[in-house]
Amino acid sequence: MNVFIIGVGLIGGSLALDIQKEFDNAIIYGIDRNEDHIEEALTLGIINEKATNEDLAIADIVIVSIPVDVSLQVIPEVLNHISETCLVLDVGSTKELVCEGISNHPKRRNFLATHPIAGTEFSGPQAALTGLYRGKTNIICEVEKTAFKLQEKALEIFSKIGMRIRYMDPKSHDKHIAYVSHLSHISSFMLGKTVIEKEKNERDIFDMAGSGFASTVRLAKSSPAMWTPIFEQNKSNVIETLNEYIQNLQNFKTLLEENNFSEIYSEMENTNHIKQILSGIQEVKLS
Amino acid sequence: MNVFIIGVGLIGGSLALDIQKEFDNAIIYGIDRNEDHIEEALTLGIINEKATNEDLAIADIVIVSIPVDVSLQVIPEVLNHISETCLVLDVGSTKELVCEGISNHPKRRNFLATHPIAGTEFSGPQAALTGLYRGKTNIICEVEKTAFKLQEKALEIFSKIGMRIRYMDPKSHDKHIAYVSHLSHISSFMLGKTVIEKEKNERDIFDMAGSGFASTVRLAKSSPAMWTPIFEQNKSNVIETLNEYIQNLQNFKTLLEENNFSEIYSEMENTNHIKQILSGIQEVKLS
């Protein structure tokens, strides 16, 4: 089974490691614009061979795991190169534009739009982890537009690496993921920015920061190259979440200014309910 | 050594466990308004005996680990009951009001204001952990106002349980802790609120939430009884941090609206610098 990974970073590299582990006959080919990443991926055993688009004709599976803006250009090119029986997966954090982009491609039925909800704040081949996807959710969009045999192939892989599947239309995916993922990244980046700006001349202050601060700003370590195009592609949903978040923060500030501490208590008590909601989601430990 | 813990929850209970481990001769007495907590603490071996304020005359050390509004009333009463050689510590998240409140007490020199920067989002005796304080920072305020022998006693305990000490005046403590701790809690509570409000009728959506969301809203599980009085006592500093945080979020939203993605990239890249700042702070894993 010839598996091509386009973009051998955290997400693609971790998929490569799991596929190697679960499929004895898998040969992993890596394609990446970054030569250093290809060399690292070879050294780390993430990929077996370096490849180019010209080699895609022999691919059984192609996984496109690159920033979502580059995906929009790369996926149609990949579809142009593959055989009739090859499955092409993308794994990006936005789904509407990518599905739109290939909707009229003659090889649309070779493509499956997926979003494995897994990752860490790190990036590059060295961030790749075996077992990253076990117990995690994978959102699949427009499944009915993919050839049935290729759906089966994809499900076999996801099942073997331990993922549970949810089906969703791309528009709903992008709307909801803005709340449960994209907003968290912005809240974390802006928290980091606020504290760094204030305390930049007083580095000792960070000795006062505990595990709570570390947890809340963890996502502010994420890659700007990956996240800028996500925010761009999901702009209107992200702006909606930001409006609501800012409004809630302003209300909280007004309650403070008005000394309405019973209401502040209630706000926190009502939100404690997140405990039940989160049970089952495992946090990734800081390394 | 008779050690009295007033408030046998996460913070006081964890101190009790570590003191038992490090001092063979320690007998731990528990005082708590919540009868269930006292019973749990006895069952869990956190305390050896249940006690009342009347027993404080035999105390060598008293640790006051209760919500910061209750502390303001309880600490002067405790000082009224203790012997001349007893050390009283508080461990609250705000330091200015507590220091002001006992500044003229005849037993001021028996008191030491501390803030061990440690904890989890859980509360109560069952949340108490052995080793919680190892490698963490303890901020001590107005150390010069405590009798030298009692400073020594406190430092011996903190050193044995593995804490590093930083000295700071109460005003600076409250200002900086608003940035590196109190603001994180509000950003997390309001993130939780925003997502719960939006998705309350669509519980499946939380299947889409990954470890990033879990990490960013972890603090929204914190106790309102503990945090409401902290925000009240540190109101003006907290409002200042909220103003700056909201401003940064609004700027980010404006950049999105204006399609200024190169600046969005820079904002994130500049904040990535938090990686270096955070190295050394260990995140507490979700249980």
HADDOCK unambig.tbl for C-alpha pairs under 7 A between the chains (distance, minus, plus):
assign (segid A and resid 117 and name CA) (segid B and resid 208 and name CA) 6.66 0.50 0.50
assign (segid A and resid 117 and name CA) (segid B and resid 210 and name CA) 5.72 0.50 0.50
assign (segid A and resid 118 and name CA) (segid B and resid 210 and name CA) 6.21 0.50 0.50
assign (segid A and resid 137 and name CA) (segid B and resid 207 and name CA) 6.69 0.50 0.50
assign (segid A and resid 137 and name CA) (segid B and resid 208 and name CA) 6.61 0.50 0.50
assign (segid A and resid 176 and name CA) (segid B and resid 205 and name CA) 6.90 0.50 0.50
assign (segid A and resid 177 and name CA) (segid B and resid 208 and name CA) 6.96 0.50 0.50
assign (segid A and resid 179 and name CA) (segid B and resid 195 and name CA) 5.88 0.50 0.50
assign (segid A and resid 180 and name CA) (segid B and resid 195 and name CA) 6.84 0.50 0.50
assign (segid A and resid 180 and name CA) (segid B and resid 208 and name CA) 6.93 0.50 0.50
assign (segid A and resid 180 and name CA) (segid B and resid 209 and name CA) 5.24 0.50 0.50
assign (segid A and resid 180 and name CA) (segid B and resid 213 and name CA) 6.09 0.50 0.50
assign (segid A and resid 181 and name CA) (segid B and resid 209 and name CA) 6.62 0.50 0.50
assign (segid A and resid 181 and name CA) (segid B and resid 212 and name CA) 6.98 0.50 0.50
assign (segid A and resid 181 and name CA) (segid B and resid 213 and name CA) 5.94 0.50 0.50
assign (segid A and resid 184 and name CA) (segid B and resid 213 and name CA) 5.88 0.50 0.50
assign (segid A and resid 184 and name CA) (segid B and resid 216 and name CA) 6.27 0.50 0.50
assign (segid A and resid 189 and name CA) (segid B and resid 268 and name CA) 6.47 0.50 0.50
assign (segid A and resid 189 and name CA) (segid B and resid 271 and name CA) 6.47 0.50 0.50
assign (segid A and resid 190 and name CA) (segid B and resid 245 and name CA) 6.70 0.50 0.50
assign (segid A and resid 190 and name CA) (segid B and resid 248 and name CA) 6.09 0.50 0.50
assign (segid A and resid 190 and name CA) (segid B and resid 249 and name CA) 6.24 0.50 0.50
assign (segid A and resid 191 and name CA) (segid B and resid 245 and name CA) 6.50 0.50 0.50
assign (segid A and resid 192 and name CA) (segid B and resid 271 and name CA) 6.17 0.50 0.50
assign (segid A and resid 192 and name CA) (segid B and resid 274 and name CA) 6.63 0.50 0.50
assign (segid A and resid 193 and name CA) (segid B and resid 271 and name CA) 5.58 0.50 0.50
assign (segid A and resid 194 and name CA) (segid B and resid 244 and name CA) 6.43 0.50 0.50
assign (segid A and resid 194 and name CA) (segid B and resid 245 and name CA) 5.74 0.50 0.50
assign (segid A and resid 195 and name CA) (segid B and resid 179 and name CA) 5.88 0.50 0.50
assign (segid A and resid 195 and name CA) (segid B and resid 180 and name CA) 6.84 0.50 0.50
assign (segid A and resid 205 and name CA) (segid B and resid 176 and name CA) 6.89 0.50 0.50
assign (segid A and resid 206 and name CA) (segid B and resid 277 and name CA) 6.99 0.50 0.50
assign (segid A and resid 207 and name CA) (segid B and resid 137 and name CA) 6.68 0.50 0.50
assign (segid A and resid 208 and name CA) (segid B and resid 117 and name CA) 6.65 0.50 0.50
assign (segid A and resid 208 and name CA) (segid B and resid 137 and name CA) 6.59 0.50 0.50
assign (segid A and resid 208 and name CA) (segid B and resid 177 and name CA) 6.96 0.50 0.50
assign (segid A and resid 208 and name CA) (segid B and resid 180 and name CA) 6.92 0.50 0.50
assign (segid A and resid 209 and name CA) (segid B and resid 180 and name CA) 5.24 0.50 0.50
assign (segid A and resid 209 and name CA) (segid B and resid 181 and name CA) 6.62 0.50 0.50
assign (segid A and resid 210 and name CA) (segid B and resid 117 and name CA) 5.71 0.50 0.50
assign (segid A and resid 210 and name CA) (segid B and resid 118 and name CA) 6.22 0.50 0.50
assign (segid A and resid 210 and name CA) (segid B and resid 281 and name CA) 6.44 0.50 0.50
assign (segid A and resid 211 and name CA) (segid B and resid 281 and name CA) 6.23 0.50 0.50
assign (segid A and resid 211 and name CA) (segid B and resid 282 and name CA) 5.70 0.50 0.50
assign (segid A and resid 211 and name CA) (segid B and resid 283 and name CA) 4.51 0.50 0.50
assign (segid A and resid 211 and name CA) (segid B and resid 284 and name CA) 5.97 0.50 0.50
assign (segid A and resid 212 and name CA) (segid B and resid 181 and name CA) 6.98 0.50 0.50
assign (segid A and resid 212 and name CA) (segid B and resid 219 and name CA) 6.61 0.50 0.50
assign (segid A and resid 213 and name CA) (segid B and resid 180 and name CA) 6.10 0.50 0.50
assign (segid A and resid 213 and name CA) (segid B and resid 181 and name CA) 5.94 0.50 0.50
assign (segid A and resid 213 and name CA) (segid B and resid 184 and name CA) 5.88 0.50 0.50
assign (segid A and resid 214 and name CA) (segid B and resid 278 and name CA) 6.60 0.50 0.50
assign (segid A and resid 214 and name CA) (segid B and resid 281 and name CA) 6.58 0.50 0.50
assign (segid A and resid 214 and name CA) (segid B and resid 283 and name CA) 5.95 0.50 0.50
assign (segid A and resid 215 and name CA) (segid B and resid 215 and name CA) 5.37 0.50 0.50
assign (segid A and resid 215 and name CA) (segid B and resid 216 and name CA) 6.18 0.50 0.50
assign (segid A and resid 215 and name CA) (segid B and resid 283 and name CA) 5.84 0.50 0.50
assign (segid A and resid 216 and name CA) (segid B and resid 184 and name CA) 6.26 0.50 0.50
assign (segid A and resid 216 and name CA) (segid B and resid 215 and name CA) 6.21 0.50 0.50
assign (segid A and resid 216 and name CA) (segid B and resid 216 and name CA) 4.45 0.50 0.50
assign (segid A and resid 219 and name CA) (segid B and resid 212 and name CA) 6.62 0.50 0.50
assign (segid A and resid 220 and name CA) (segid B and resid 271 and name CA) 6.48 0.50 0.50
assign (segid A and resid 220 and name CA) (segid B and resid 272 and name CA) 5.88 0.50 0.50
assign (segid A and resid 221 and name CA) (segid B and resid 272 and name CA) 4.71 0.50 0.50
assign (segid A and resid 221 and name CA) (segid B and resid 274 and name CA) 6.67 0.50 0.50
assign (segid A and resid 221 and name CA) (segid B and resid 275 and name CA) 5.90 0.50 0.50
assign (segid A and resid 224 and name CA) (segid B and resid 265 and name CA) 5.43 0.50 0.50
assign (segid A and resid 224 and name CA) (segid B and resid 268 and name CA) 5.66 0.50 0.50
assign (segid A and resid 224 and name CA) (segid B and resid 269 and name CA) 5.94 0.50 0.50
assign (segid A and resid 228 and name CA) (segid B and resid 261 and name CA) 6.57 0.50 0.50
assign (segid A and resid 228 and name CA) (segid B and resid 264 and name CA) 6.70 0.50 0.50
assign (segid A and resid 228 and name CA) (segid B and resid 265 and name CA) 5.80 0.50 0.50
assign (segid A and resid 235 and name CA) (segid B and resid 256 and name CA) 6.72 0.50 0.50
assign (segid A and resid 239 and name CA) (segid B and resid 253 and name CA) 6.32 0.50 0.50
assign (segid A and resid 242 and name CA) (segid B and resid 253 and name CA) 6.96 0.50 0.50
assign (segid A and resid 244 and name CA) (segid B and resid 194 and name CA) 6.44 0.50 0.50
assign (segid A and resid 245 and name CA) (segid B and resid 190 and name CA) 6.70 0.50 0.50
assign (segid A and resid 245 and name CA) (segid B and resid 191 and name CA) 6.49 0.50 0.50
assign (segid A and resid 245 and name CA) (segid B and resid 194 and name CA) 5.74 0.50 0.50
assign (segid A and resid 246 and name CA) (segid B and resid 246 and name CA) 6.32 0.50 0.50
assign (segid A and resid 248 and name CA) (segid B and resid 190 and name CA) 6.10 0.50 0.50
assign (segid A and resid 249 and name CA) (segid B and resid 190 and name CA) 6.24 0.50 0.50
assign (segid A and resid 253 and name CA) (segid B and resid 239 and name CA) 6.32 0.50 0.50
assign (segid A and resid 253 and name CA) (segid B and resid 242 and name CA) 6.97 0.50 0.50
assign (segid A and resid 256 and name CA) (segid B and resid 235 and name CA) 6.72 0.50 0.50
assign (segid A and resid 261 and name CA) (segid B and resid 228 and name CA) 6.56 0.50 0.50
assign (segid A and resid 264 and name CA) (segid B and resid 228 and name CA) 6.68 0.50 0.50
assign (segid A and resid 265 and name CA) (segid B and resid 224 and name CA) 5.44 0.50 0.50
assign (segid A and resid 265 and name CA) (segid B and resid 228 and name CA) 5.78 0.50 0.50
assign (segid A and resid 268 and name CA) (segid B and resid 189 and name CA) 6.46 0.50 0.50
assign (segid A and resid 268 and name CA) (segid B and resid 224 and name CA) 5.66 0.50 0.50
assign (segid A and resid 269 and name CA) (segid B and resid 224 and name CA) 5.93 0.50 0.50
assign (segid A and resid 271 and name CA) (segid B and resid 189 and name CA) 6.45 0.50 0.50
assign (segid A and resid 271 and name CA) (segid B and resid 192 and name CA) 6.15 0.50 0.50
assign (segid A and resid 271 and name CA) (segid B and resid 193 and name CA) 5.58 0.50 0.50
assign (segid A and resid 271 and name CA) (segid B and resid 220 and name CA) 6.47 0.50 0.50
assign (segid A and resid 272 and name CA) (segid B and resid 220 and name CA) 5.87 0.50 0.50
assign (segid A and resid 272 and name CA) (segid B and resid 221 and name CA) 4.72 0.50 0.50
assign (segid A and resid 274 and name CA) (segid B and resid 192 and name CA) 6.63 0.50 0.50
assign (segid A and resid 274 and name CA) (segid B and resid 221 and name CA) 6.69 0.50 0.50
assign (segid A and resid 275 and name CA) (segid B and resid 221 and name CA) 5.90 0.50 0.50
assign (segid A and resid 277 and name CA) (segid B and resid 206 and name CA) 6.99 0.50 0.50
assign (segid A and resid 278 and name CA) (segid B and resid 214 and name CA) 6.61 0.50 0.50
assign (segid A and resid 281 and name CA) (segid B and resid 210 and name CA) 6.43 0.50 0.50
assign (segid A and resid 281 and name CA) (segid B and resid 211 and name CA) 6.22 0.50 0.50
assign (segid A and resid 281 and name CA) (segid B and resid 214 and name CA) 6.60 0.50 0.50
assign (segid A and resid 282 and name CA) (segid B and resid 211 and name CA) 5.69 0.50 0.50
assign (segid A and resid 282 and name CA) (segid B and resid 286 and name CA) 6.68 0.50 0.50
assign (segid A and resid 283 and name CA) (segid B and resid 211 and name CA) 4.50 0.50 0.50
assign (segid A and resid 283 and name CA) (segid B and resid 214 and name CA) 5.96 0.50 0.50
assign (segid A and resid 283 and name CA) (segid B and resid 215 and name CA) 5.84 0.50 0.50
assign (segid A and resid 283 and name CA) (segid B and resid 285 and name CA) 6.47 0.50 0.50
assign (segid A and resid 283 and name CA) (segid B and resid 286 and name CA) 5.99 0.50 0.50
assign (segid A and resid 284 and name CA) (segid B and resid 211 and name CA) 5.95 0.50 0.50
assign (segid A and resid 285 and name CA) (segid B and resid 283 and name CA) 6.51 0.50 0.50
assign (segid A and resid 285 and name CA) (segid B and resid 285 and name CA) 6.16 0.50 0.50
assign (segid A and resid 286 and name CA) (segid B and resid 282 and name CA) 6.69 0.50 0.50
assign (segid A and resid 286 and name CA) (segid B and resid 283 and name CA) 6.02 0.50 0.50
